[in-house]
Amino acid sequence: MSDKRVSYNHYPQFFIIGSMVGIATVLVRELISILLKSDGRMDYLISICGAYGFGIIASFTLQRLFTFRNHGKKRARDHFIPFTLVALGGCILVALLSFLLRYTLLSHPIDNEYAATIAFITASLLVSIVSYWVNAKFVFR
């Protein structure tokens, strides 16, 4: 493990790619929600985890190629499992934070129409800052 500090010079690129993948992931979550034909608490968590699975694969591919510039096949295999573990940890954090936001802070009837999407987007943005640091420090070092 290196004691070298993580540079946030590539965070804007990480954020842009993450935003594009994030938009696609939100759309996938909406699609899963429509396909489930229900908006109960369990269905909400299922839609988040399903969308996150899509997001993990898309994000890994794009971040590896463009943000962290790792192109070799062996390196991709070496990085995929740690990246996936970070992403799964992020998924758990996003799911918990989304759930907390939606069912506590955004539970007012006026906000209900968009509460699920707003909670998911907010949680994803907050978790992205931590995810960048962990990926830069440990995964793509």
QUIPECOR-V915249 format. One record per residue. N is the residue number from 1. RES is the residue in three letters. OMEGA is omega as a letter, one per 20 degrees, with the letter a starting at -180 (999 if undefined). Layout:
n=N res=RES omega=OMEGA
n=N res=RES omega=OMEGA
This chain:
n=1 res=MET omega=a
n=2 res=SER omega=r
n=3 res=ASP omega=a
n=4 res=LYS omega=r
n=5 res=ARG omega=r
n=6 res=VAL omega=r
n=7 res=SER omega=r
n=8 res=TYR omega=r
n=9 res=ASN omega=a
n=10 res=HIS omega=r
n=11 res=TYR omega=r
n=12 res=PRO omega=r
n=13 res=GLN omega=r
n=14 res=PHE omega=a
n=15 res=PHE omega=r
n=16 res=ILE omega=r
n=17 res=ILE omega=r
n=18 res=GLY omega=r
n=19 res=SER omega=r
n=20 res=MET omega=r
n=21 res=VAL omega=r
n=22 res=GLY omega=r
n=23 res=ILE omega=r
n=24 res=ALA omega=a
n=25 res=THR omega=r
n=26 res=VAL omega=r
n=27 res=LEU omega=r
n=28 res=VAL omega=r
n=29 res=ARG omega=r
n=30 res=GLU omega=r
n=31 res=LEU omega=r
n=32 res=ILE omega=r
n=33 res=SER omega=r
n=34 res=ILE omega=a
n=35 res=LEU omega=r
n=36 res=LEU omega=r
n=37 res=LYS omega=r
n=38 res=SER omega=r
n=39 res=ASP omega=r
n=40 res=GLY omega=a
n=41 res=ARG omega=a
n=42 res=MET omega=r
n=43 res=ASP omega=r
n=44 res=TYR omega=r
n=45 res=LEU omega=r
n=46 res=ILE omega=a
n=47 res=SER omega=r
n=48 res=ILE omega=a
n=49 res=CYS omega=r
n=50 res=GLY omega=r
n=51 res=ALA omega=r
n=52 res=TYR omega=r
n=53 res=GLY omega=r
n=54 res=PHE omega=a
n=55 res=GLY omega=r
n=56 res=ILE omega=a
n=57 res=ILE omega=a
n=58 res=ALA omega=a
n=59 res=SER omega=r
n=60 res=PHE omega=a
n=61 res=THR omega=a
n=62 res=LEU omega=r
n=63 res=GLN omega=r
n=64 res=ARG omega=a
n=65 res=LEU omega=a
n=66 res=PHE omega=a
n=67 res=THR omega=a
n=68 res=PHE omega=r
n=69 res=ARG omega=r
n=70 res=ASN omega=a
n=71 res=HIS omega=a
n=72 res=GLY omega=a
n=73 res=LYS omega=r
n=74 res=LYS omega=a
n=75 res=ARG omega=r
n=76 res=ALA omega=r
n=77 res=ARG omega=a
n=78 res=ASP omega=a
n=79 res=HIS omega=a
n=80 res=PHE omega=a
n=81 res=ILE omega=r
n=82 res=PRO omega=r
n=83 res=PHE omega=r
n=84 res=THR omega=r
n=85 res=LEU omega=r
n=86 res=VAL omega=a
n=87 res=ALA omega=r
n=88 res=LEU omega=r
n=89 res=GLY omega=r
n=90 res=GLY omega=r
n=91 res=CYS omega=r
n=92 res=ILE omega=r
n=93 res=LEU omega=r
n=94 res=VAL omega=a
n=95 res=ALA omega=a
n=96 res=LEU omega=a
n=97 res=LEU omega=r
n=98 res=SER omega=a
n=99 res=PHE omega=r
n=100 res=LEU omega=r
n=101 res=LEU omega=a
n=102 res=ARG omega=a
n=103 res=TYR omega=r
n=104 res=THR omega=a
n=105 res=LEU omega=a
n=106 res=LEU omega=a
n=107 res=SER omega=r
n=108 res=HIS omega=a
n=109 res=PRO omega=r
n=110 res=ILE omega=a
n=111 res=ASP omega=a
n=112 res=ASN omega=a
n=113 res=GLU omega=a
n=114 res=TYR omega=a
n=115 res=ALA omega=a
n=116 res=ALA omega=a
n=117 res=THR omega=r
n=118 res=ILE omega=r
n=119 res=ALA omega=a
n=120 res=PHE omega=a
n=121 res=ILE omega=a
n=122 res=THR omega=r
n=123 res=ALA omega=a
n=124 res=SER omega=r
n=125 res=LEU omega=r
n=126 res=LEU omega=a
n=127 res=VAL omega=a
n=128 res=SER omega=a
n=129 res=ILE omega=r
n=130 res=VAL omega=a
n=131 res=SER omega=r
n=132 res=TYR omega=a
n=133 res=TRP omega=a
n=134 res=VAL omega=r
n=135 res=ASN omega=r
n=136 res=ALA omega=a
n=137 res=LYS omega=a
n=138 res=PHE omega=a
n=139 res=VAL omega=a
n=140 res=PHE omega=a
n=141 res=ARG omega=999
